[in-house]
């Protein structure tokens, strides 16, 4: 019998080709989960998959663009044809968009940002709801930002999307908590050495920031523990 805490579990991580998504996928795989890696960048996904396999873990890549709503349905169909239940869903994929004052937000870019940061997570929850309900201990983990709760000048678009994501996932948790084994968690990773962070703060010294692996391990600890539904974590 395996001593790995997530042995026999299935996890799906979005935005898994780099940064926090990749680190989370590797942490979950190291704990025994079979991890499905999704992102647009096939090369990046293959690199993460290789690292997982080299470490003795199990992973499957599924390159797709979450803005294409039909691709989510196809992914769910393919996964449900191979597995009965989904135990961990990590909603990590997001775009920063341009930092601009609220009157200056570009309408087309804002629509794309909301599609990826809010509509795609909703579509993923809808597509995998049945598989999550089939799990004996399912977790939905949404990656947020402090600007979702504390408005910051020029971060209106991104902050609005994270506030919406938190509300969406929290509502889902309330809907299923008494009729399933699904628990939802919100994770604010804090300042982390990622490409998105570098774009948002170009003058910042990345050496002063924690590695994505720190966040990945924290998310692993969250899903392994008997963490209550609706729990919100900030990783400093």
Secondary structure, 3 states (H helix, E strand, C coil): CCCCCCCCCEEEEECCCCHHHHHHHHHHHHCCCEEEEEECCHHHHHHHHHHHHHCCCEEEEEECCCCCHHHHHHHHHHHHCCCCCCCEEEECCCCCCCCECHHHCCHHHHHHHHHHHHHHHHHHHHHHHHHHHCCCCEEEEEEECHHHCCCCCCEHHHHHHHHHHHHHHHHHHHHHCCCCCEEEEEEECCCECCHHHHHHCCCCCHHHCECHHHHHHHHHHHHHCCCCCCEEEECC
